Amino acid sequence: MAQDWDIAVGDHLTRDERMRRFGGARYGGIEPSAKTPNVFIYSDPERSADIYPYDGWAEDDKTFLYTGEGRLGDQRMQEGNRAVLEHRERGRALRVFVADGTVPDSAEKNHLYIGQFEVDPDEPYVQEPAPDDNDELRTVYVFRLRPVDEPLRRPQDTSGTGDAPTEPEAQLVDPEQQRNTEYEVAGSEPQTARRREAELVTRYENYLTGLGHDVQRWRIRPPGELLTLVTDTYDGTEHTLYEAKGTTTRDAIRRAIGQLLDYRRHIAVDDLRLAVLLPDRPSNDLLDLLSSLDIACVYESSEGAFDRLEPSRVI
């Protein structure tokens, strides 16, 4: 006979005890039970912050975010992930546990039961970037879980990103603000190029500040996404948004173009101008590419000095 659920919110339960009484396998983050109508979810926001910054309570304390299973490549909607998504149709309760130290006088992990949840019926999950076990960037599912009854909320179980907005958000921030999330650049450029890019941006911002320009950056949260994007330099005096790259390769400039066009959709500035910031003058063909898209090119002619080529006269 299936064991009735008698674990109260705030109680501890080891995996071994849960297996014995309620079924489910021992090691996974998502463990559907064949013995009882439950799907067990294990979260450790503090430990997983560097890999899965999404996990934990959103800022409104109404949604618990949880990254699905799958350690290599893009996650698939199968096995544990499908069990979470379809828990209502299968008549299963989602039981969420968070890591909470170890069992006294033992190395065995302890798990704190924070409550029964259900996937949000309108937006059960979002898809976000995260590295896999090979440090390759891929797409993961982040489930949006809503508590069924009053859950247990702890400050250490807060999400590093917050919930996804329904409308785009864009605001100006100081240049010292953190630049683009690591996930956007991880694996796309060598570390040396990223360091050169950061140093180039600093020199150009100092250059603009010396001219008396208002230098800021845009913080953008696209609708339906968890990660916040922070652009490169925005010259508020000339209403120009810059995307910097540490090299003048075709791949780097193509990436800069894509980022600028992406950002522009969310920035409500009628006369917004776009420009690519580079350490050297690129080839004429790449300048022609930028010109065809009405994007200016600014490059460093000598350290701390910059030349600007407007789209109409780049060649």
C-alpha positions as CSV (number, residue, x, y, z in Angstrom):
1,M,0.0,0.0,0.0
2,A,1.3,3.4,-0.9
3,Q,2.6,5.5,2.0
4,D,0.5,8.6,2.6
5,W,2.4,11.8,2.7
6,D,3.0,12.9,6.3
7,I,6.1,15.1,6.0
8,A,5.4,18.7,7.2
9,V,6.9,21.8,5.7
10,G,10.1,22.5,7.5
11,D,10.8,18.8,8.2
12,H,14.1,17.1,7.2
13,L,14.2,13.9,5.2
14,T,17.2,12.1,3.9
15,R,17.2,10.6,0.4
16,D,17.5,7.1,1.9
17,E,14.5,7.6,4.1
18,R,12.5,9.1,1.3
19,M,13.3,6.2,-0.9
20,R,12.3,3.7,1.7
21,R,9.0,5.3,2.5
22,F,7.9,7.1,-0.7
23,G,10.0,5.6,-3.5
24,G,12.0,7.4,-6.2
25,A,15.7,6.9,-7.0
26,R,18.5,8.2,-4.9
27,Y,20.8,10.6,-6.7
28,G,18.9,12.7,-9.3
29,G,17.7,16.2,-9.0
30,I,14.2,15.1,-10.2
31,E,13.0,11.8,-8.9
32,P,9.5,10.6,-10.0
33,S,8.2,7.8,-7.7
34,A,6.6,4.6,-9.0
35,K,5.5,3.8,-5.5
36,T,3.6,7.0,-4.6
37,P,2.0,9.8,-6.7
38,N,4.9,12.2,-6.2
39,V,7.7,13.8,-8.1
40,F,10.6,14.8,-5.8
41,I,12.7,17.8,-6.7
42,Y,16.0,18.5,-5.0
43,S,17.5,22.0,-5.1
44,D,20.7,23.5,-3.7
45,P,20.7,27.2,-4.8
46,E,23.9,28.1,-2.9
47,R,25.9,25.2,-4.4
48,S,24.6,25.6,-7.9
49,A,24.8,29.4,-8.2
50,D,27.8,29.4,-10.5
51,I,26.3,26.9,-12.9
52,Y,22.5,27.4,-12.5
53,P,22.1,30.9,-11.1
54,Y,18.3,30.7,-11.8
55,D,17.4,28.3,-9.0
56,G,15.5,29.6,-6.0
57,W,12.8,32.0,-5.0
58,A,12.1,34.9,-7.4
59,E,12.0,38.4,-5.9
60,D,8.2,38.3,-5.4
61,D,8.5,35.1,-3.3
62,K,5.6,33.6,-5.4
63,T,7.6,31.6,-7.8
64,F,10.4,29.0,-7.2
65,L,12.7,28.6,-10.2
66,Y,14.2,25.2,-10.8
67,T,16.6,24.1,-13.6
68,G,15.7,20.8,-15.2
69,E,17.8,17.7,-15.6
70,G,20.3,16.9,-18.3
71,R,24.1,17.5,-17.8
72,L,25.3,17.4,-21.4
73,G,24.0,19.3,-24.4
74,D,20.6,21.0,-24.7
75,Q,18.1,19.6,-22.2
76,R,15.2,17.6,-23.6
77,M,11.6,17.5,-22.5
78,Q,11.8,13.8,-21.5
79,E,12.1,11.6,-18.4
80,G,12.3,13.8,-15.2
81,N,11.7,17.1,-17.1
82,R,8.5,15.6,-18.6
83,A,7.4,14.3,-15.3
84,V,7.6,17.8,-13.8
85,L,5.8,19.3,-16.8
86,E,3.0,16.7,-16.9
87,H,2.6,16.2,-13.1
88,R,-1.0,17.3,-13.1
89,E,-2.1,15.1,-16.0
90,R,-0.4,12.1,-14.2
91,G,-1.9,13.0,-10.8
92,R,1.4,13.6,-9.1
93,A,2.4,16.2,-6.5
94,L,5.7,18.1,-6.9
95,R,7.6,17.9,-3.6
96,V,10.5,20.3,-3.3
97,F,13.5,19.9,-1.0
98,V,16.5,22.2,-0.5
99,A,19.9,21.1,0.8
100,D,20.4,21.9,4.5
101,G,23.7,20.7,5.8
102,T,24.3,17.1,6.9
103,V,22.7,14.6,9.2
104,P,24.3,15.0,12.7
105,D,27.3,12.8,13.2
106,S,27.2,11.8,9.5
107,A,28.4,12.9,6.1
108,E,25.0,12.2,4.6
109,K,23.3,15.3,3.2
110,N,20.2,16.5,4.9
111,H,17.2,17.9,2.9
112,L,14.6,20.3,4.1
113,Y,11.1,20.0,2.7
114,I,9.8,23.4,1.7
115,G,6.4,22.4,0.3
116,Q,4.2,21.1,-2.5
117,F,4.3,23.0,-5.8
118,E,2.8,22.9,-9.2
119,V,4.1,24.3,-12.5
120,D,2.7,27.6,-13.5
121,P,-0.2,26.8,-15.8
122,D,0.4,29.8,-18.1
123,E,4.2,29.7,-18.4
124,P,5.5,26.4,-16.9
125,Y,9.1,27.0,-17.9
126,V,11.5,29.3,-19.8
127,Q,14.6,28.2,-21.7
128,E,17.9,29.8,-20.7
129,P,21.6,29.4,-21.5
130,A,23.9,27.5,-19.0
131,P,27.2,25.5,-19.3
132,D,27.1,21.8,-19.4
133,D,29.6,19.4,-17.7
134,N,32.0,20.0,-20.6
135,D,31.7,23.8,-20.1
136,E,29.9,24.1,-23.4
137,L,27.1,26.6,-23.6
138,R,23.7,25.0,-24.1
139,T,20.0,25.5,-23.4
140,V,18.3,24.4,-20.2
141,Y,14.7,24.3,-19.0
142,V,14.0,26.5,-16.0
143,F,10.6,25.5,-14.4
144,R,8.4,28.1,-12.8
145,L,6.9,26.4,-9.8
146,R,4.1,27.9,-7.7
147,P,3.4,26.8,-4.1
148,V,0.2,24.9,-3.5
149,D,0.0,25.8,0.2
150,E,2.2,28.0,2.4
151,P,5.8,27.0,1.7
152,L,9.0,27.6,3.6
153,R,11.1,30.5,2.3
154,R,14.7,31.1,3.4
155,P,17.0,34.0,2.3
156,Q,19.7,31.5,1.1
157,D,17.2,30.0,-1.3
158,T,16.8,33.1,-3.4
159,S,17.3,33.0,-7.1
160,G,20.3,34.8,-8.5
161,T,18.3,36.2,-11.4
162,G,14.7,36.7,-10.4
163,D,11.6,35.8,-12.5
164,A,11.1,36.5,-16.2
165,P,9.3,39.8,-16.9
166,T,6.2,39.8,-19.1
167,E,7.2,43.0,-20.8
168,P,10.7,44.2,-21.9
169,E,12.6,46.2,-19.3
170,A,15.4,48.7,-20.1
171,Q,17.1,51.2,-17.9
172,L,20.3,53.2,-17.9
173,V,22.9,52.3,-15.4
174,D,26.4,53.5,-14.4
175,P,29.4,52.3,-16.5
176,E,30.7,50.4,-13.5
177,Q,27.7,48.1,-13.7
178,Q,28.5,44.5,-14.5
179,R,28.8,43.9,-18.2
180,N,27.1,41.2,-20.3
181,T,26.3,38.1,-18.4
182,E,29.1,35.6,-18.5
183,Y,26.8,33.1,-20.2
184,E,26.5,35.4,-23.2
185,V,30.2,35.4,-23.9
186,A,31.3,32.1,-22.4
187,G,32.8,29.9,-25.1
188,S,32.4,32.5,-27.8
189,E,35.6,34.5,-27.5
190,P,39.0,33.6,-26.1
191,Q,39.7,35.0,-22.6
192,T,42.5,37.2,-24.0
193,A,40.1,38.8,-26.4
194,R,37.5,39.5,-23.7
195,R,40.2,41.1,-21.5
196,R,41.3,43.3,-24.4
197,E,37.7,44.2,-25.0
198,A,37.2,45.3,-21.4
199,E,40.3,47.4,-21.5
200,L,39.3,48.9,-24.8
201,V,35.9,49.9,-23.4
202,T,37.5,51.5,-20.4
203,R,39.8,53.6,-22.6
204,Y,36.9,54.7,-24.8
205,E,34.7,55.6,-21.9
206,N,37.5,57.7,-20.5
207,Y,37.9,59.3,-23.9
208,L,34.2,60.2,-24.1
209,T,34.1,61.4,-20.5
210,G,37.0,63.7,-21.4
211,L,34.9,65.2,-24.2
212,G,32.2,65.9,-21.7
213,H,29.8,63.2,-23.0
214,D,27.3,61.4,-20.8
215,V,28.5,57.9,-20.6
216,Q,26.2,55.1,-19.4
217,R,25.1,51.6,-20.2
218,W,21.7,49.9,-20.7
219,R,20.5,47.1,-18.5
220,I,17.9,45.1,-20.5
221,R,15.6,42.2,-19.4
222,P,13.9,40.7,-22.4
223,P,10.3,39.5,-21.9
224,G,10.1,35.8,-20.9
225,E,13.8,35.5,-20.0
226,L,15.6,35.4,-16.7
227,L,19.0,36.8,-17.5
228,T,19.7,40.5,-17.5
229,L,21.8,41.9,-20.3
230,V,24.1,44.9,-19.7
231,T,25.3,46.6,-22.9
232,D,28.6,48.1,-23.7
233,T,29.0,51.9,-23.8
234,Y,26.0,54.1,-24.4
235,D,26.9,57.7,-25.3
236,G,23.8,59.6,-24.0
237,T,25.1,62.9,-25.5
238,E,25.0,61.5,-29.0
239,H,22.4,58.7,-28.4
240,T,24.9,56.1,-29.7
241,L,25.0,52.5,-28.5
242,Y,28.4,50.7,-28.8
243,E,29.3,47.1,-28.9
244,A,33.0,46.5,-28.4
245,K,35.1,43.6,-29.6
246,G,38.7,42.7,-28.7
247,T,39.5,41.7,-32.2
248,T,38.6,42.8,-35.8
249,T,37.8,39.3,-37.1
250,R,34.7,38.8,-39.3
251,D,33.3,36.5,-36.6
252,A,33.7,39.1,-33.9
253,I,32.1,41.9,-36.0
254,R,29.2,39.6,-37.0
255,R,28.6,38.9,-33.3
256,A,28.7,42.7,-32.6
257,I,26.2,43.4,-35.3
258,G,23.8,40.7,-33.9
259,Q,24.1,42.0,-30.4
260,L,23.4,45.6,-31.4
261,L,20.4,44.7,-33.4
262,D,19.1,42.6,-30.5
263,Y,19.6,45.4,-28.0
264,R,18.1,48.0,-30.2
265,R,14.7,46.3,-30.1
266,H,14.3,46.9,-26.4
267,I,15.7,50.5,-26.1
268,A,13.1,53.2,-26.5
269,V,15.3,55.9,-28.0
270,D,13.8,57.3,-31.3
271,D,17.1,58.5,-32.8
272,L,19.3,55.7,-31.4
273,R,22.5,55.2,-33.4
274,L,24.6,52.1,-33.5
275,A,28.4,51.7,-33.6
276,V,31.0,49.0,-33.3
277,L,34.1,49.7,-31.2
278,L,37.3,47.9,-32.3
279,P,41.0,47.9,-31.4
280,D,42.0,48.5,-35.0
281,R,40.5,49.5,-38.4
282,P,38.9,46.4,-39.9
283,S,39.0,45.4,-43.6
284,N,37.2,47.4,-46.2
285,D,34.7,44.6,-46.8
286,L,33.7,44.5,-43.1
287,L,33.4,48.3,-43.1
288,D,31.1,48.0,-46.1
289,L,29.1,45.4,-44.2
290,L,28.7,47.8,-41.2
291,S,27.8,50.7,-43.6
292,S,25.1,48.6,-45.3
293,L,23.4,48.2,-41.9
294,D,23.8,51.9,-41.0
295,I,26.3,51.0,-38.2
296,A,29.3,53.3,-37.6
297,C,32.8,52.0,-36.8
298,V,35.0,53.5,-34.1
299,Y,38.5,52.1,-33.8
300,E,41.6,53.0,-31.7
301,S,44.1,54.8,-33.9
302,S,46.6,55.0,-31.0
303,E,46.3,54.2,-27.4
304,G,43.5,56.4,-26.0
305,A,42.8,58.1,-29.3
306,F,40.0,57.0,-31.6
307,D,38.8,57.5,-35.2
308,R,35.2,57.3,-36.2
309,L,33.9,56.2,-39.6
310,E,30.2,57.0,-40.2
311,P,28.2,54.6,-42.4
312,S,27.9,57.0,-45.3
313,R,31.7,57.4,-45.7
314,V,33.3,54.3,-44.4
315,I,34.9,53.4,-47.8
